[in-house]
């Protein structure tokens, strides 16, 4: 997190741990507002990798599951970076800023992913840089978000994952009522002050809950190499192209798609538990006996109590009956509909 920006947020009641804003003094009120109001979140718990150079597009096209050719100054995309066995090492949001491509992914993965990708640059004219602290990213969400941003920014993207660039920074539309702003640190305080007059500042867990409700999987260290992209529904949010050329894991990803052998997929669910639910937690069902039938991908406190989760689960187990958290006698998952079709 940019040190000047961190100091500004702390001066405005932010409780920060490991460069992540936990809350602003009342986590419960923030979560309640996230469900029904308009909220503002710092997104420093994600970091950035910037790819520049004349070979940047070709390099990324050969490494990532999404079609990088479709990412331009007006369009962003979700995607994944996989092992040769098709297992996801990272999921991300990718956009073009005019000078190159910016990849946004969890802070805990950024260093390792940047180092791994750099190993494959070889003679390509590509430069990878960490520009996380040179940009401030804010999330704005809620029924008034679009109107508020249009008033302040002059315009907002109209298309899903659309991007606009202006004097006040860049805006990315993540959903009907959800946006990300990317601005310079010197612009951030004034923009935050203006936004916070009509949007309640909230901690990262609130933004994580919005991501979960939107069905957007975020791979973390606890879930690296656990899933191929289709298990986490990445194809449903545009994060996998089946028409592009080769990339690590492409053969397995394509074969799985065309043979229709997806035995596990990602579900949205609630777990009524007083104990924290976390990514990587195992799930169990009677039909699988003592063998795990699934894994939590992401979890965040729910405004309705307990935790809302994204979880990859055996489809046969979901069809057979109840899914339980951590043990066969553990809390039951209440499966909820995802906001997109598979």
C-alpha positions in Angstrom: 0.0 0.0 0.0 1.3 3.5 -0.9 2.5 4.9 2.5 1.0 8.4 1.9 -2.3 6.8 1.0 -2.1 4.5 4.0 -1.6 7.4 6.3 -4.6 9.2 4.8 -6.9 6.2 5.4 -5.6 5.8 9.0 -6.3 9.4 9.6 -9.9 8.6 8.5 -10.4 5.8 11.0 -9.2 2.9 8.9 -7.9 -0.2 10.8 -5.2 -1.7 8.6 -3.5 -5.0 8.9 -0.9 -6.3 6.4 -1.8 -3.5 3.9 -5.5 -4.5 4.1 -8.2 -2.3 5.5 -10.2 -4.4 7.9 -12.8 -1.9 8.9 -13.4 1.7 9.8 -14.6 1.2 13.4 -17.9 -0.7 12.9 -17.6 -3.8 10.8 -21.2 -4.9 11.4 -22.7 -1.5 10.2 -20.4 -1.6 7.2 -21.5 -5.0 6.2 -25.2 -4.0 6.6 -24.7 -1.0 4.4 -22.9 -3.1 1.8 -26.1 -5.1 1.3 -28.5 -2.2 1.0 -26.6 1.1 0.6 -23.7 2.6 -1.4 -20.2 1.7 -0.2 -16.6 2.7 -0.9 -13.7 0.3 -0.4 -9.9 0.6 -0.7 -8.6 -2.3 -2.8 -4.9 -2.3 -1.7 -5.3 -6.0 -0.7 -4.9 -6.6 -4.4 -1.6 -5.8 -6.1 -0.6 -5.1 -9.7 1.7 -6.4 -12.3 2.3 -4.1 -15.3 3.4 -5.6 -18.7 4.9 -3.2 -21.2 6.8 -3.6 -24.4 6.0 -4.4 -28.0 5.7 -8.1 -27.3 3.5 -7.7 -24.2 0.3 -8.9 -25.9 1.8 -11.9 -27.6 3.6 -12.9 -24.4 0.4 -12.7 -22.3 -1.6 -14.5 -25.0 0.8 -17.4 -24.7 0.5 -17.6 -20.9 -3.0 -16.8 -19.8 -6.4 -18.6 -20.3 -8.3 -15.5 -21.5 -8.0 -14.0 -25.0 -5.7 -11.0 -24.4 -6.5 -9.7 -27.9 -9.9 -8.7 -26.6 -8.4 -6.6 -23.9 -8.1 -3.0 -25.1 -8.5 0.5 -23.7 -12.3 0.1 -23.5 -12.5 -3.6 -22.3 -11.1 -5.5 -19.3 -11.3 -9.3 -18.7 -11.1 -11.9 -16.0 -8.6 -14.7 -16.6 -6.3 -17.3 -15.0 -2.7 -18.4 -15.0 -2.4 -22.2 -14.9 0.2 -24.9 -14.4 0.9 -27.3 -17.4 -1.6 -29.6 -15.8 -4.3 -26.9 -16.1 -4.5 -26.1 -12.4 -4.9 -22.4 -11.5 -2.0 -20.7 -9.9 -3.9 -17.3 -10.0 -7.1 -15.7 -11.1 -7.0 -12.0 -12.0 -8.6 -8.9 -13.7 -6.7 -7.6 -16.7 -7.0 -4.2 -18.4 -5.1 -2.0 -20.8 -4.0 1.4 -19.6 -2.6 2.8 -22.8 1.0 2.0 -21.9 0.6 -1.7 -21.4 -1.5 -4.3 -19.6 -2.2 -4.3 -15.8 -3.0 -7.5 -14.0 -4.7 -7.2 -10.6 -4.5 -10.2 -8.2 -4.3 -10.9 -4.5 -1.3 -9.3 -2.8 -0.2 -12.7 -1.4 0.3 -14.1 -4.9 1.8 -11.1 -6.7 5.5 -11.6 -6.0 5.5 -15.3 -6.9 3.4 -14.9 -10.0 5.5 -12.0 -11.3 8.6 -14.1 -10.7 7.2 -17.1 -12.5 6.0 -15.2 -15.5 9.3 -13.4 -15.8 11.0 -16.7 -16.2 9.3 -17.2 -19.6 10.0 -13.8 -21.1 13.3 -15.0 -22.6 14.0 -12.9 -25.6 10.5 -11.3 -25.8 10.4 -7.5 -25.6 8.3 -7.4 -22.4 9.0 -5.7 -19.1 7.2 -6.8 -15.9 6.9 -4.2 -13.1 5.2 -3.9 -9.8 3.2 -0.7 -10.0 0.9 -1.4 -7.1 2.1 1.6 -5.0 2.0 4.0 -8.0 -1.8 3.6 -8.3 -4.7 3.7 -5.8 -7.7 1.5 -6.4 -11.1 2.1 -5.0 -14.3 0.0 -5.2 -17.6 1.7 -5.3 -20.8 -0.4 -5.1 -24.5 0.1 -4.6 -27.7 1.4 -6.2 -26.4 4.9 -6.3 -22.8 4.0 -7.5 -23.3 4.7 -11.2 -25.0 8.0 -10.7 -22.4 9.1 -8.1 -19.5 8.2 -10.4 -21.1 9.8 -13.4 -21.4 13.0 -11.5 -17.8 12.9 -10.3 -16.0 11.3 -13.2 -18.2 12.8 -16.0 -19.1 9.4 -17.3 -19.1 5.7 -16.4 -18.6 2.6 -18.6 -21.9 1.2 -19.9 -20.8 -2.3 -20.8 -19.9 -5.1 -18.4 -16.2 -5.0 -17.8 -16.1 -1.8 -19.8 -13.3 0.7 -19.1 -13.1 4.5 -19.5 -10.0 6.7 -19.0 -10.2 10.3 -18.0 -8.5 13.2 -16.2 -9.6 11.9 -12.9 -8.4 8.3 -13.5 -9.8 5.1 -14.9 -13.1 3.4 -14.1 -14.0 -0.3 -14.7 -17.5 -1.6 -14.6 -17.6 -4.9 -12.7 -21.3 -5.2 -12.5 -24.6 -3.3 -12.8 -23.9 -1.5 -9.5 -20.2 -2.2 -8.9 -17.1 -0.3 -10.2 -13.4 0.0 -9.6 -11.6 3.3 -9.9 -7.8 3.5 -10.6 -6.2 6.8 -9.8 -2.9 8.4 -9.0 -2.1 8.7 -5.3 -2.1 12.5 -5.4 -5.7 12.4 -6.8 -7.0 9.8 -4.3 -7.6 11.9 -1.1 -9.9 14.4 -2.8 -11.7 11.7 -4.7 -12.2 9.6 -1.6 -13.4 12.7 0.4 -16.0 13.4 -2.3 -17.2 9.8 -2.7 -17.4 9.3 1.1 -20.0 12.0 1.4 -22.5 9.7 -0.3 -20.9 6.2 0.1 -19.9 4.6 3.3 -16.3 3.5 3.7 -16.1 -0.2 4.3 -13.3 -2.7 4.9 -12.0 -5.4 2.5 -14.3 -8.1 3.9 -17.3 -6.2 2.6 -15.8 -6.0 -0.9 -14.9 -9.7 -0.7 -18.6 -10.4 0.1 -19.6 -8.5 -3.0 -17.2 -10.5 -5.1 -18.6 -13.7 -3.7 -22.2 -12.7 -4.4 -21.2 -11.9 -8.0 -19.7 -15.4 -8.3 -16.2 -14.2 -9.0 -13.6 -16.7 -7.8 -10.3 -15.3 -6.3 -7.5 -17.9 -6.1 -5.4 -17.5 -2.9 -2.4 -19.4 -1.5 -4.8 -21.8 0.2 -6.4 -22.8 -3.2 -3.5 -22.7 -5.6 -3.3 -25.7 -8.0 -6.7 -27.0 -6.7 -8.9 -26.3 -9.6 -8.9 -26.1 -13.4 -10.7 -22.9 -14.6 -14.0 -24.6 -15.4 -14.3 -25.9 -11.9 -14.4 -22.3 -10.6 -16.8 -21.3 -13.4 -14.2 -19.1 -15.0 -15.6 -19.8 -18.5 -19.0 -18.3 -17.3 -17.4 -14.9 -16.6 -15.3 -14.8 -19.8 -12.0 -15.9 -18.2 -11.3 -18.8 -20.6 -11.1 -18.7 -24.4 -11.5 -22.0 -26.3 -10.6 -20.4 -29.6 -7.1 -19.0 -28.9 -3.8 -20.8 -29.2 -1.7 -22.6 -26.7 -1.0 -21.6 -23.1 0.1 -23.6 -20.0 -2.6 -26.1 -19.3 -4.6 -25.3 -22.5 -4.8 -29.0 -23.7 -6.3 -30.2 -20.4 -8.6 -27.2 -20.1 -9.9 -27.7 -23.7 -10.2 -31.4 -23.4 -12.3 -31.1 -20.2 -14.6 -28.6 -21.9 -15.2 -30.6 -25.1 -15.6 -33.9 -23.4 -18.0 -32.4 -20.9 -16.4 -34.1 -17.9 -16.9 -31.4 -15.3 -17.6 -33.4 -12.2 -17.0 -30.5 -9.8 -18.1 -26.9 -10.2 -18.4 -23.8 -8.1 -21.5 -23.0 -6.0 -22.6 -20.0 -4.0 -23.7 -21.0 -0.5 -24.2 -19.8 3.1 -22.8 -21.5 6.1 -24.3 -20.6 9.5 -21.2 -20.9 11.7 -19.9 -18.8 14.5 -16.4 -20.0 13.8 -14.5 -18.4 10.9 -14.9 -20.1 7.5 -11.8 -19.7 5.2 -10.6 -20.5 1.8 -9.2 -24.1 1.6 -11.6 -25.5 4.2 -12.8 -28.9 3.2 -16.5 -30.0 2.7 -18.1 -33.4 3.2 -21.2 -35.2 2.2 -22.7 -38.6 3.1 -22.3 -40.0 -0.4 -18.5 -39.5 -0.2 -18.2 -40.9 3.4 -14.9 -39.7 4.9 -13.6 -38.4 1.6 -13.8 -34.7 0.9 -16.5 -33.7 -1.6 -15.4 -30.1 -2.0 -13.4 -27.1 -1.0 -14.2 -23.5 -0.1 -12.7 -21.1 -2.6 -13.6 -17.8 -0.9 -15.5 -16.9 2.2 -16.7 -13.6 3.8 -19.1 -12.7 6.7 -22.7 -12.4 5.5 -25.1 -9.6 6.4 -27.6 -12.4 7.1 -25.3 -14.2 9.6 -22.7 -16.8 9.2 -20.5 -16.8 6.1 -21.3 -16.6 2.4 -18.9 -18.8 0.3 -17.9 -19.8 -3.1 -17.2 -23.5 -3.0 -16.1 -26.1 -5.6 -18.2 -29.2 -4.9 -18.8 -32.6 -6.6 -22.0 -32.1 -8.5 -23.2 -35.6 -7.7 -22.8 -34.8 -3.9 -24.9 -31.6 -4.3 -27.6 -33.6 -6.1 -27.4 -36.5 -3.5 -28.1 -34.3 -0.5 -26.6 -32.1 2.2 -23.0 -30.7 2.1 -21.3 -30.0 5.4 -18.5 -27.8 6.4 -15.3 -29.5 7.7 -17.0 -32.7 8.9 -20.1 -34.8 8.2 -21.7 -33.5 11.4 -20.6 -29.9 10.6 -22.9 -27.0 9.6 -24.8 -27.5 6.4 -24.3 -25.4 3.3 -27.4 -23.6 2.0 -26.9 -23.5 -1.7 -28.0 -20.3 -3.4 -28.4 -19.3 -7.1 -25.4 -17.8 -8.9 -26.0 -14.5 -10.8 -25.0 -16.1 -14.1 -25.8 -19.3 -16.0 -23.3 -22.1 -16.6 
